[in-house]
Amino acid sequence: MTIAEAQKDVDEWIKTIGVKYFSELTNMAILTEEVGELARIMARKYGDQSFKAGEKEDSMADEMADVLWVLICLANQTGVNLTAALQKNIEKKTNRDALRHQQNAKLK
């Protein structure tokens, strides 16, 4: 699935099953919530915290998908073409950081 296809599929789902998009502000709050859920899993899996009894250790992919879903909703609502935005962002980073990371002693 391409990013464009994902944007189309999410839009179709929202309009047929989800009834309509939540407001942009609500979706921004939901995005923050979903990132927090992903952060909780990361802190337990890769950080110093341990999983609580009953917590799922294997839900990281699902939480990442939740983050992506809400980000796509926000892009659709605000008219952002994520494919074009990502391509432009990669170009920006390539131009800006062409030598930066290679010269970073911390990364060697």
Distance bins in CASP14 RR format, pairs under 12 A and 6 or more apart:
PFRMAT RR
TARGET T0000
AUTHOR 0000-0000-0000
RMODE 2
METHOD distances of the structure
MODEL  1
1 7 0 0 0 0 0 1 0 0 0 0 0
1 8 0 0 0 0 1 0 0 0 0 0 0
1 9 1 0 0 1 0 0 0 0 0 0 0
1 10 0 0 0 0 0 1 0 0 0 0 0
1 65 0 0 0 0 0 1 0 0 0 0 0
1 68 0 0 0 0 0 1 0 0 0 0 0
1 72 0 0 0 0 0 1 0 0 0 0 0
1 83 0 0 0 0 0 1 0 0 0 0 0
2 8 0 0 0 0 1 0 0 0 0 0 0
2 9 0 0 0 0 0 1 0 0 0 0 0
2 81 0 0 0 0 0 1 0 0 0 0 0
2 82 0 0 0 0 1 0 0 0 0 0 0
2 83 1 0 0 1 0 0 0 0 0 0 0
2 86 0 0 0 0 0 1 0 0 0 0 0
3 9 0 0 0 0 0 1 0 0 0 0 0
3 10 0 0 0 0 0 1 0 0 0 0 0
3 68 0 0 0 0 1 0 0 0 0 0 0
3 71 0 0 0 0 0 1 0 0 0 0 0
3 72 0 0 0 0 1 0 0 0 0 0 0
3 75 0 0 0 0 1 0 0 0 0 0 0
3 76 0 0 0 0 0 1 0 0 0 0 0
3 80 0 0 0 0 0 1 0 0 0 0 0
3 81 0 0 0 0 1 0 0 0 0 0 0
3 82 1 0 1 0 0 0 0 0 0 0 0
3 83 1 0 1 0 0 0 0 0 0 0 0
3 84 0 0 0 0 1 0 0 0 0 0 0
3 85 0 0 0 0 1 0 0 0 0 0 0
3 86 1 0 0 1 0 0 0 0 0 0 0
3 87 0 0 0 0 1 0 0 0 0 0 0
4 10 0 0 0 0 0 1 0 0 0 0 0
4 11 0 0 0 0 0 1 0 0 0 0 0
4 72 0 0 0 0 0 1 0 0 0 0 0
4 75 0 0 0 0 0 1 0 0 0 0 0
4 76 0 0 0 0 0 1 0 0 0 0 0
4 80 0 0 0 0 0 1 0 0 0 0 0
4 81 1 0 0 1 0 0 0 0 0 0 0
4 82 1 0 0 1 0 0 0 0 0 0 0
4 83 1 0 1 0 0 0 0 0 0 0 0
4 84 0 0 0 0 1 0 0 0 0 0 0
4 85 0 0 0 0 0 1 0 0 0 0 0
4 86 0 0 0 0 0 1 0 0 0 0 0
4 87 0 0 0 0 0 1 0 0 0 0 0
5 11 0 0 0 0 0 1 0 0 0 0 0
5 12 0 0 0 0 0 1 0 0 0 0 0
5 72 0 0 0 0 0 1 0 0 0 0 0
5 82 0 0 0 0 0 1 0 0 0 0 0
5 83 0 0 0 0 1 0 0 0 0 0 0
6 12 0 0 0 0 0 1 0 0 0 0 0
6 13 0 0 0 0 0 1 0 0 0 0 0
6 65 0 0 0 0 0 1 0 0 0 0 0
6 68 1 0 0 1 0 0 0 0 0 0 0
6 69 0 0 0 0 1 0 0 0 0 0 0
6 71 0 0 0 0 1 0 0 0 0 0 0
6 72 1 0 1 0 0 0 0 0 0 0 0
6 73 0 0 0 0 0 1 0 0 0 0 0
6 75 0 0 0 0 1 0 0 0 0 0 0
6 76 0 0 0 0 1 0 0 0 0 0 0
6 81 0 0 0 0 0 1 0 0 0 0 0
6 82 1 0 0 1 0 0 0 0 0 0 0
6 83 0 0 0 0 1 0 0 0 0 0 0
6 86 0 0 0 0 0 1 0 0 0 0 0
7 13 0 0 0 0 0 1 0 0 0 0 0
7 14 0 0 0 0 0 1 0 0 0 0 0
7 68 0 0 0 0 0 1 0 0 0 0 0
7 69 0 0 0 0 0 1 0 0 0 0 0
7 71 0 0 0 0 0 1 0 0 0 0 0
7 72 1 0 1 0 0 0 0 0 0 0 0
7 73 0 0 0 0 1 0 0 0 0 0 0
7 74 0 0 0 0 0 1 0 0 0 0 0
7 75 1 0 0 1 0 0 0 0 0 0 0
7 76 1 0 1 0 0 0 0 0 0 0 0
7 77 0 0 0 0 0 1 0 0 0 0 0
7 78 0 0 0 0 0 1 0 0 0 0 0
7 79 0 0 0 0 1 0 0 0 0 0 0
7 80 0 0 0 0 1 0 0 0 0 0 0
7 81 1 0 0 1 0 0 0 0 0 0 0
7 82 1 0 0 1 0 0 0 0 0 0 0
7 83 0 0 0 0 1 0 0 0 0 0 0
7 84 0 0 0 0 0 1 0 0 0 0 0
7 85 0 0 0 0 0 1 0 0 0 0 0
7 86 0 0 0 0 0 1 0 0 0 0 0
8 14 0 0 0 0 0 1 0 0 0 0 0
8 15 0 0 0 0 0 1 0 0 0 0 0
8 72 0 0 0 0 1 0 0 0 0 0 0
8 75 0 0 0 0 0 1 0 0 0 0 0
8 76 0 0 0 0 1 0 0 0 0 0 0
8 81 0 0 0 0 0 1 0 0 0 0 0
8 82 0 0 0 0 0 1 0 0 0 0 0
8 83 0 0 0 0 0 1 0 0 0 0 0
9 15 0 0 0 0 0 1 0 0 0 0 0
9 16 0 0 0 0 0 1 0 0 0 0 0
9 17 0 0 0 0 0 1 0 0 0 0 0
9 68 0 0 0 0 0 1 0 0 0 0 0
9 69 0 0 0 0 0 1 0 0 0 0 0
9 72 0 0 0 0 1 0 0 0 0 0 0
9 73 0 0 0 0 0 1 0 0 0 0 0
9 76 0 0 0 0 0 1 0 0 0 0 0
10 16 0 0 0 0 0 1 0 0 0 0 0
10 17 0 0 0 0 0 1 0 0 0 0 0
10 18 0 0 0 0 0 1 0 0 0 0 0
10 21 0 0 0 0 1 0 0 0 0 0 0
10 27 0 0 0 0 0 1 0 0 0 0 0
10 65 0 0 0 0 0 1 0 0 0 0 0
10 66 0 0 0 0 0 1 0 0 0 0 0
10 68 0 0 0 0 1 0 0 0 0 0 0
10 69 1 0 0 1 0 0 0 0 0 0 0
10 70 0 0 0 0 1 0 0 0 0 0 0
10 71 0 0 0 0 1 0 0 0 0 0 0
10 72 1 0 1 0 0 0 0 0 0 0 0
10 73 1 0 0 1 0 0 0 0 0 0 0
10 74 0 0 0 0 0 1 0 0 0 0 0
10 75 0 0 0 0 1 0 0 0 0 0 0
10 76 1 0 0 1 0 0 0 0 0 0 0
10 77 0 0 0 0 0 1 0 0 0 0 0
10 82 0 0 0 0 0 1 0 0 0 0 0
11 17 0 0 0 0 0 1 0 0 0 0 0
11 18 0 0 0 0 0 1 0 0 0 0 0
11 20 0 0 0 0 0 1 0 0 0 0 0
11 21 0 0 0 0 1 0 0 0 0 0 0
11 69 0 0 0 0 0 1 0 0 0 0 0
11 72 0 0 0 0 1 0 0 0 0 0 0
11 73 0 0 0 0 1 0 0 0 0 0 0
11 74 0 0 0 0 0 1 0 0 0 0 0
11 75 0 0 0 0 1 0 0 0 0 0 0
11 76 1 0 1 0 0 0 0 0 0 0 0
11 77 0 0 0 0 1 0 0 0 0 0 0
11 79 0 0 0 0 0 1 0 0 0 0 0
11 82 0 0 0 0 0 1 0 0 0 0 0
12 18 0 0 0 0 0 1 0 0 0 0 0
12 72 0 0 0 0 0 1 0 0 0 0 0
12 76 0 0 0 0 0 1 0 0 0 0 0
13 19 0 0 0 0 0 1 0 0 0 0 0
13 20 0 0 0 0 0 1 0 0 0 0 0
13 21 0 0 0 0 0 1 0 0 0 0 0
13 69 0 0 0 0 1 0 0 0 0 0 0
13 72 0 0 0 0 0 1 0 0 0 0 0
13 73 0 0 0 0 1 0 0 0 0 0 0
13 76 0 0 0 0 0 1 0 0 0 0 0
14 20 1 0 0 1 0 0 0 0 0 0 0
14 21 1 0 1 0 0 0 0 0 0 0 0
14 22 0 0 0 0 1 0 0 0 0 0 0
14 27 0 0 0 0 0 1 0 0 0 0 0
14 69 0 0 0 0 1 0 0 0 0 0 0
14 70 0 0 0 0 0 1 0 0 0 0 0
14 72 0 0 0 0 1 0 0 0 0 0 0
14 73 1 0 0 1 0 0 0 0 0 0 0
14 74 0 0 0 0 0 1 0 0 0 0 0
14 76 1 0 0 1 0 0 0 0 0 0 0
14 77 0 0 0 0 1 0 0 0 0 0 0
15 21 0 0 0 0 1 0 0 0 0 0 0
15 73 0 0 0 0 0 1 0 0 0 0 0
15 76 0 0 0 0 0 1 0 0 0 0 0
18 69 0 0 0 0 0 1 0 0 0 0 0
18 73 0 0 0 0 0 1 0 0 0 0 0
20 26 0 0 0 0 0 1 0 0 0 0 0
20 27 0 0 0 0 0 1 0 0 0 0 0
20 73 0 0 0 0 0 1 0 0 0 0 0
20 76 0 0 0 0 0 1 0 0 0 0 0
20 77 0 0 0 0 0 1 0 0 0 0 0
21 27 1 0 0 1 0 0 0 0 0 0 0
21 30 0 0 0 0 0 1 0 0 0 0 0
21 69 0 0 0 0 0 1 0 0 0 0 0
21 70 0 0 0 0 0 1 0 0 0 0 0
21 72 0 0 0 0 0 1 0 0 0 0 0
21 73 1 0 0 1 0 0 0 0 0 0 0
21 74 0 0 0 0 1 0 0 0 0 0 0
21 75 0 0 0 0 0 1 0 0 0 0 0
21 76 1 0 0 1 0 0 0 0 0 0 0
21 77 1 0 1 0 0 0 0 0 0 0 0
21 78 0 0 0 0 0 1 0 0 0 0 0
21 79 0 0 0 0 0 1 0 0 0 0 0
22 28 0 0 0 0 1 0 0 0 0 0 0
22 29 0 0 0 0 1 0 0 0 0 0 0
22 30 1 0 0 1 0 0 0 0 0 0 0
22 31 0 0 0 0 0 1 0 0 0 0 0
22 69 0 0 0 0 0 1 0 0 0 0 0
22 70 0 0 0 0 1 0 0 0 0 0 0
22 73 1 0 0 1 0 0 0 0 0 0 0
22 74 0 0 0 0 1 0 0 0 0 0 0
22 76 0 0 0 0 0 1 0 0 0 0 0
22 77 0 0 0 0 1 0 0 0 0 0 0
23 29 0 0 0 0 1 0 0 0 0 0 0
23 30 0 0 0 0 0 1 0 0 0 0 0
23 73 0 0 0 0 0 1 0 0 0 0 0
23 74 0 0 0 0 0 1 0 0 0 0 0
23 77 0 0 0 0 1 0 0 0 0 0 0
23 78 0 0 0 0 0 1 0 0 0 0 0
24 30 0 0 0 0 0 1 0 0 0 0 0
24 31 0 0 0 0 0 1 0 0 0 0 0
24 70 0 0 0 0 0 1 0 0 0 0 0
24 73 0 0 0 0 1 0 0 0 0 0 0
24 74 1 0 0 1 0 0 0 0 0 0 0
24 75 0 0 0 0 0 1 0 0 0 0 0
24 76 0 0 0 0 0 1 0 0 0 0 0
24 77 1 0 1 0 0 0 0 0 0 0 0
24 78 1 0 0 1 0 0 0 0 0 0 0
24 79 0 0 0 0 0 1 0 0 0 0 0
24 80 0 0 0 0 0 1 0 0 0 0 0
25 31 0 0 0 0 0 1 0 0 0 0 0
25 32 0 0 0 0 0 1 0 0 0 0 0
25 74 0 0 0 0 0 1 0 0 0 0 0
25 77 0 0 0 0 0 1 0 0 0 0 0
25 78 0 0 0 0 0 1 0 0 0 0 0
26 32 0 0 0 0 0 1 0 0 0 0 0
26 33 0 0 0 0 0 1 0 0 0 0 0
26 70 0 0 0 0 1 0 0 0 0 0 0
26 73 0 0 0 0 1 0 0 0 0 0 0
26 74 0 0 0 0 0 1 0 0 0 0 0
26 77 0 0 0 0 0 1 0 0 0 0 0
27 33 0 0 0 0 0 1 0 0 0 0 0
27 34 0 0 0 0 0 1 0 0 0 0 0
27 66 0 0 0 0 0 1 0 0 0 0 0
27 67 0 0 0 0 0 1 0 0 0 0 0
27 69 0 0 0 0 1 0 0 0 0 0 0
27 70 1 0 1 0 0 0 0 0 0 0 0
27 71 0 0 0 0 1 0 0 0 0 0 0
27 72 0 0 0 0 1 0 0 0 0 0 0
27 73 1 0 1 0 0 0 0 0 0 0 0
27 74 1 0 1 0 0 0 0 0 0 0 0
27 75 0 0 0 0 0 1 0 0 0 0 0
27 76 0 0 0 0 1 0 0 0 0 0 0
27 77 1 0 0 1 0 0 0 0 0 0 0
27 78 0 0 0 0 1 0 0 0 0 0 0
28 34 0 0 0 0 0 1 0 0 0 0 0
28 35 0 0 0 0 0 1 0 0 0 0 0
28 70 0 0 0 0 1 0 0 0 0 0 0
28 71 0 0 0 0 0 1 0 0 0 0 0
28 73 0 0 0 0 1 0 0 0 0 0 0
28 74 1 0 0 1 0 0 0 0 0 0 0
28 77 0 0 0 0 0 1 0 0 0 0 0
28 78 0 0 0 0 0 1 0 0 0 0 0
29 35 0 0 0 0 0 1 0 0 0 0 0
29 36 0 0 0 0 0 1 0 0 0 0 0
29 70 0 0 0 0 1 0 0 0 0 0 0
29 74 0 0 0 0 0 1 0 0 0 0 0
30 36 0 0 0 0 0 1 0 0 0 0 0
30 37 0 0 0 0 0 1 0 0 0 0 0
30 66 0 0 0 0 1 0 0 0 0 0 0
30 67 0 0 0 0 1 0 0 0 0 0 0
30 69 0 0 0 0 1 0 0 0 0 0 0
30 70 1 0 1 0 0 0 0 0 0 0 0
30 71 0 0 0 0 0 1 0 0 0 0 0
30 73 0 0 0 0 1 0 0 0 0 0 0
30 74 0 0 0 0 1 0 0 0 0 0 0
31 37 0 0 0 0 0 1 0 0 0 0 0
31 38 0 0 0 0 0 1 0 0 0 0 0
31 63 0 0 0 0 0 1 0 0 0 0 0
31 66 0 0 0 0 1 0 0 0 0 0 0
31 67 1 0 0 1 0 0 0 0 0 0 0
31 68 0 0 0 0 1 0 0 0 0 0 0
31 69 0 0 0 0 1 0 0 0 0 0 0
31 70 1 0 1 0 0 0 0 0 0 0 0
31 71 1 0 0 1 0 0 0 0 0 0 0
31 72 0 0 0 0 0 1 0 0 0 0 0
31 73 0 0 0 0 1 0 0 0 0 0 0
31 74 1 0 0 1 0 0 0 0 0 0 0
31 75 0 0 0 0 0 1 0 0 0 0 0
31 77 0 0 0 0 0 1 0 0 0 0 0
32 38 0 0 0 0 0 1 0 0 0 0 0
32 39 0 0 0 0 0 1 0 0 0 0 0
32 66 0 0 0 0 0 1 0 0 0 0 0
32 67 0 0 0 0 1 0 0 0 0 0 0
32 70 0 0 0 0 1 0 0 0 0 0 0
32 71 0 0 0 0 0 1 0 0 0 0 0
32 74 0 0 0 0 0 1 0 0 0 0 0
33 39 0 0 0 0 0 1 0 0 0 0 0
33 40 0 0 0 0 0 1 0 0 0 0 0
33 63 0 0 0 0 0 1 0 0 0 0 0
33 66 0 0 0 0 1 0 0 0 0 0 0
33 67 0 0 0 0 1 0 0 0 0 0 0
33 70 0 0 0 0 1 0 0 0 0 0 0
34 40 0 0 0 0 0 1 0 0 0 0 0
34 41 0 0 0 0 0 1 0 0 0 0 0
34 59 0 0 0 0 0 1 0 0 0 0 0
34 62 0 0 0 0 0 1 0 0 0 0 0
34 63 1 0 0 1 0 0 0 0 0 0 0
34 64 0 0 0 0 1 0 0 0 0 0 0
34 65 0 0 0 0 1 0 0 0 0 0 0
34 66 1 0 1 0 0 0 0 0 0 0 0
34 67 1 0 1 0 0 0 0 0 0 0 0
34 68 0 0 0 0 1 0 0 0 0 0 0
34 69 0 0 0 0 1 0 0 0 0 0 0
34 70 1 0 1 0 0 0 0 0 0 0 0
34 71 0 0 0 0 1 0 0 0 0 0 0
34 72 0 0 0 0 0 1 0 0 0 0 0
34 73 0 0 0 0 0 1 0 0 0 0 0
34 74 0 0 0 0 0 1 0 0 0 0 0
35 41 0 0 0 0 0 1 0 0 0 0 0
35 42 0 0 0 0 0 1 0 0 0 0 0
35 63 0 0 0 0 1 0 0 0 0 0 0
35 64 0 0 0 0 1 0 0 0 0 0 0
35 66 0 0 0 0 1 0 0 0 0 0 0
35 67 1 0 1 0 0 0 0 0 0 0 0
35 68 0 0 0 0 0 1 0 0 0 0 0
35 70 0 0 0 0 1 0 0 0 0 0 0
35 71 0 0 0 0 1 0 0 0 0 0 0
36 42 0 0 0 0 1 0 0 0 0 0 0
36 43 0 0 0 0 1 0 0 0 0 0 0
36 63 0 0 0 0 1 0 0 0 0 0 0
36 64 0 0 0 0 0 1 0 0 0 0 0
36 66 0 0 0 0 0 1 0 0 0 0 0
36 67 0 0 0 0 1 0 0 0 0 0 0
36 70 0 0 0 0 0 1 0 0 0 0 0
37 43 0 0 0 0 0 1 0 0 0 0 0
37 44 0 0 0 0 0 1 0 0 0 0 0
37 55 0 0 0 0 0 1 0 0 0 0 0
37 56 0 0 0 0 0 1 0 0 0 0 0
37 59 0 0 0 0 1 0 0 0 0 0 0
37 60 0 0 0 0 1 0 0 0 0 0 0
37 62 0 0 0 0 1 0 0 0 0 0 0
37 63 1 0 1 0 0 0 0 0 0 0 0
37 64 0 0 0 0 1 0 0 0 0 0 0
37 65 0 0 0 0 0 1 0 0 0 0 0
37 66 1 0 0 1 0 0 0 0 0 0 0
37 67 0 0 0 0 1 0 0 0 0 0 0
37 70 0 0 0 0 0 1 0 0 0 0 0
38 44 0 0 0 0 0 1 0 0 0 0 0
38 45 0 0 0 0 0 1 0 0 0 0 0
38 46 0 0 0 0 0 1 0 0 0 0 0
38 59 0 0 0 0 1 0 0 0 0 0 0
38 60 1 0 0 1 0 0 0 0 0 0 0
38 61 0 0 0 0 0 1 0 0 0 0 0
38 62 0 0 0 0 1 0 0 0 0 0 0
38 63 1 0 1 0 0 0 0 0 0 0 0
38 64 1 0 0 1 0 0 0 0 0 0 0
38 65 0 0 0 0 1 0 0 0 0 0 0
38 66 1 0 0 1 0 0 0 0 0 0 0
38 67 1 0 1 0 0 0 0 0 0 0 0
38 68 0 0 0 0 0 1 0 0 0 0 0
38 70 0 0 0 0 0 1 0 0 0 0 0
38 71 0 0 0 0 0 1 0 0 0 0 0
39 45 0 0 0 0 0 1 0 0 0 0 0
39 46 0 0 0 0 0 1 0 0 0 0 0
39 47 0 0 0 0 0 1 0 0 0 0 0
39 49 0 0 0 0 0 1 0 0 0 0 0
39 60 0 0 0 0 0 1 0 0 0 0 0
39 63 0 0 0 0 1 0 0 0 0 0 0
39 64 0 0 0 0 0 1 0 0 0 0 0
39 67 0 0 0 0 0 1 0 0 0 0 0
40 46 0 0 0 0 0 1 0 0 0 0 0
40 47 0 0 0 0 0 1 0 0 0 0 0
40 49 0 0 0 0 1 0 0 0 0 0 0
40 50 0 0 0 0 0 1 0 0 0 0 0
40 51 0 0 0 0 1 0 0 0 0 0 0
40 52 0 0 0 0 1 0 0 0 0 0 0
40 55 0 0 0 0 1 0 0 0 0 0 0
40 56 0 0 0 0 0 1 0 0 0 0 0
40 57 0 0 0 0 0 1 0 0 0 0 0
40 59 0 0 0 0 1 0 0 0 0 0 0
40 60 0 0 0 0 0 1 0 0 0 0 0
40 63 0 0 0 0 1 0 0 0 0 0 0
41 47 0 0 0 0 0 1 0 0 0 0 0
41 49 0 0 0 0 1 0 0 0 0 0 0
41 51 0 0 0 0 1 0 0 0 0 0 0
41 52 0 0 0 0 0 1 0 0 0 0 0
41 55 0 0 0 0 1 0 0 0 0 0 0
41 56 0 0 0 0 1 0 0 0 0 0 0
41 57 1 0 0 1 0 0 0 0 0 0 0
41 58 0 0 0 0 1 0 0 0 0 0 0
41 59 1 0 0 1 0 0 0 0 0 0 0
41 60 1 0 1 0 0 0 0 0 0 0 0
41 61 0 0 0 0 1 0 0 0 0 0 0
41 62 0 0 0 0 1 0 0 0 0 0 0
41 63 1 0 1 0 0 0 0 0 0 0 0
41 64 0 0 0 0 1 0 0 0 0 0 0
41 66 0 0 0 0 0 1 0 0 0 0 0
41 67 0 0 0 0 0 1 0 0 0 0 0
42 48 0 0 0 0 0 1 0 0 0 0 0
42 49 0 0 0 0 1 0 0 0 0 0 0
42 51 0 0 0 0 0 1 0 0 0 0 0
42 57 0 0 0 0 0 1 0 0 0 0 0
42 59 0 0 0 0 0 1 0 0 0 0 0
42 60 1 0 0 1 0 0 0 0 0 0 0
42 63 0 0 0 0 1 0 0 0 0 0 0
42 64 0 0 0 0 0 1 0 0 0 0 0
42 67 0 0 0 0 0 1 0 0 0 0 0
43 49 1 0 1 0 0 0 0 0 0 0 0
43 50 0 0 0 0 1 0 0 0 0 0 0
43 51 0 0 0 0 0 1 0 0 0 0 0
43 52 0 0 0 0 0 1 0 0 0 0 0
43 55 0 0 0 0 0 1 0 0 0 0 0
43 60 0 0 0 0 0 1 0 0 0 0 0
44 50 1 0 0 1 0 0 0 0 0 0 0
44 51 1 0 1 0 0 0 0 0 0 0 0
44 52 0 0 0 0 1 0 0 0 0 0 0
44 54 0 0 0 0 0 1 0 0 0 0 0
44 55 1 0 0 1 0 0 0 0 0 0 0
44 56 0 0 0 0 0 1 0 0 0 0 0
44 57 1 0 0 1 0 0 0 0 0 0 0
44 58 0 0 0 0 0 1 0 0 0 0 0
44 59 0 0 0 0 0 1 0 0 0 0 0
44 60 0 0 0 0 1 0 0 0 0 0 0
44 63 0 0 0 0 0 1 0 0 0 0 0
45 51 0 0 0 0 1 0 0 0 0 0 0
45 55 0 0 0 0 0 1 0 0 0 0 0
45 56 0 0 0 0 0 1 0 0 0 0 0
45 57 1 0 0 1 0 0 0 0 0 0 0
45 58 0 0 0 0 1 0 0 0 0 0 0
45 59 0 0 0 0 0 1 0 0 0 0 0
45 60 1 0 0 1 0 0 0 0 0 0 0
45 61 0 0 0 0 0 1 0 0 0 0 0
45 63 0 0 0 0 0 1 0 0 0 0 0
46 57 0 0 0 0 0 1 0 0 0 0 0
46 60 0 0 0 0 1 0 0 0 0 0 0
49 55 0 0 0 0 0 1 0 0 0 0 0
50 57 0 0 0 0 0 1 0 0 0 0 0
51 57 1 0 1 0 0 0 0 0 0 0 0
51 58 0 0 0 0 0 1 0 0 0 0 0
51 59 0 0 0 0 0 1 0 0 0 0 0
51 60 0 0 0 0 0 1 0 0 0 0 0
55 63 0 0 0 0 0 1 0 0 0 0 0
56 62 0 0 0 0 1 0 0 0 0 0 0
56 63 0 0 0 0 1 0 0 0 0 0 0
57 63 0 0 0 0 0 1 0 0 0 0 0
59 65 0 0 0 0 1 0 0 0 0 0 0
59 66 0 0 0 0 1 0 0 0 0 0 0
60 66 0 0 0 0 0 1 0 0 0 0 0
60 67 0 0 0 0 0 1 0 0 0 0 0
61 67 0 0 0 0 0 1 0 0 0 0 0
61 68 0 0 0 0 0 1 0 0 0 0 0
62 68 0 0 0 0 0 1 0 0 0 0 0
62 69 0 0 0 0 0 1 0 0 0 0 0
63 69 0 0 0 0 0 1 0 0 0 0 0
63 70 0 0 0 0 0 1 0 0 0 0 0
64 70 0 0 0 0 0 1 0 0 0 0 0
64 71 0 0 0 0 0 1 0 0 0 0 0
65 71 0 0 0 0 0 1 0 0 0 0 0
65 72 0 0 0 0 0 1 0 0 0 0 0
66 72 0 0 0 0 0 1 0 0 0 0 0
66 73 0 0 0 0 0 1 0 0 0 0 0
67 73 0 0 0 0 0 1 0 0 0 0 0
67 74 0 0 0 0 0 1 0 0 0 0 0
68 74 0 0 0 0 0 1 0 0 0 0 0
68 75 0 0 0 0 0 1 0 0 0 0 0
68 82 0 0 0 0 1 0 0 0 0 0 0
69 75 0 0 0 0 0 1 0 0 0 0 0
69 76 0 0 0 0 0 1 0 0 0 0 0
70 76 0 0 0 0 0 1 0 0 0 0 0
70 77 0 0 0 0 0 1 0 0 0 0 0
71 77 0 0 0 0 0 1 0 0 0 0 0
71 78 0 0 0 0 0 1 0 0 0 0 0
71 80 0 0 0 0 1 0 0 0 0 0 0
71 82 1 0 0 1 0 0 0 0 0 0 0
71 85 0 0 0 0 0 1 0 0 0 0 0
71 86 0 0 0 0 0 1 0 0 0 0 0
72 78 0 0 0 0 0 1 0 0 0 0 0
72 79 0 0 0 0 0 1 0 0 0 0 0
72 80 0 0 0 0 1 0 0 0 0 0 0
72 81 0 0 0 0 0 1 0 0 0 0 0
72 82 1 0 0 1 0 0 0 0 0 0 0
72 83 0 0 0 0 0 1 0 0 0 0 0
72 85 0 0 0 0 0 1 0 0 0 0 0
73 79 0 0 0 0 0 1 0 0 0 0 0
73 80 0 0 0 0 0 1 0 0 0 0 0
73 82 0 0 0 0 0 1 0 0 0 0 0
74 80 1 0 0 1 0 0 0 0 0 0 0
74 82 0 0 0 0 1 0 0 0 0 0 0
74 85 0 0 0 0 0 1 0 0 0 0 0
75 81 1 0 0 1 0 0 0 0 0 0 0
75 82 1 0 1 0 0 0 0 0 0 0 0
75 83 0 0 0 0 1 0 0 0 0 0 0
75 84 0 0 0 0 0 1 0 0 0 0 0
75 85 1 0 0 1 0 0 0 0 0 0 0
75 86 0 0 0 0 0 1 0 0 0 0 0
76 82 0 0 0 0 1 0 0 0 0 0 0
78 85 0 0 0 0 0 1 0 0 0 0 0
79 85 0 0 0 0 0 1 0 0 0 0 0
80 86 0 0 0 0 0 1 0 0 0 0 0
80 88 0 0 0 0 0 1 0 0 0 0 0
80 89 0 0 0 0 0 1 0 0 0 0 0
81 87 0 0 0 0 1 0 0 0 0 0 0
81 88 0 0 0 0 1 0 0 0 0 0 0
82 88 0 0 0 0 0 1 0 0 0 0 0
82 89 0 0 0 0 1 0 0 0 0 0 0
83 89 0 0 0 0 0 1 0 0 0 0 0
83 90 0 0 0 0 0 1 0 0 0 0 0
84 90 0 0 0 0 0 1 0 0 0 0 0
84 91 0 0 0 0 0 1 0 0 0 0 0
85 91 0 0 0 0 0 1 0 0 0 0 0
85 92 0 0 0 0 0 1 0 0 0 0 0
86 92 0 0 0 0 0 1 0 0 0 0 0
86 93 0 0 0 0 0 1 0 0 0 0 0
87 93 0 0 0 0 0 1 0 0 0 0 0
87 94 0 0 0 0 0 1 0 0 0 0 0
88 94 0 0 0 0 0 1 0 0 0 0 0
88 95 0 0 0 0 0 1 0 0 0 0 0
89 95 0 0 0 0 0 1 0 0 0 0 0
89 96 0 0 0 0 0 1 0 0 0 0 0
89 97 0 0 0 0 0 1 0 0 0 0 0
90 96 0 0 0 0 0 1 0 0 0 0 0
90 97 0 0 0 0 0 1 0 0 0 0 0
91 97 0 0 0 0 0 1 0 0 0 0 0
91 98 0 0 0 0 0 1 0 0 0 0 0
92 98 0 0 0 0 0 1 0 0 0 0 0
93 100 0 0 0 0 1 0 0 0 0 0 0
93 101 0 0 0 0 1 0 0 0 0 0 0
94 100 0 0 0 0 0 1 0 0 0 0 0
94 101 0 0 0 0 0 1 0 0 0 0 0
97 103 0 0 0 0 1 0 0 0 0 0 0
97 104 0 0 0 0 1 0 0 0 0 0 0
97 107 0 0 0 0 0 1 0 0 0 0 0
100 106 0 0 0 0 0 1 0 0 0 0 0
100 107 0 0 0 0 1 0 0 0 0 0 0
101 107 1 0 1 0 0 0 0 0 0 0 0
101 108 0 0 0 0 0 1 0 0 0 0 0
102 108 0 0 0 0 1 0 0 0 0 0 0
END
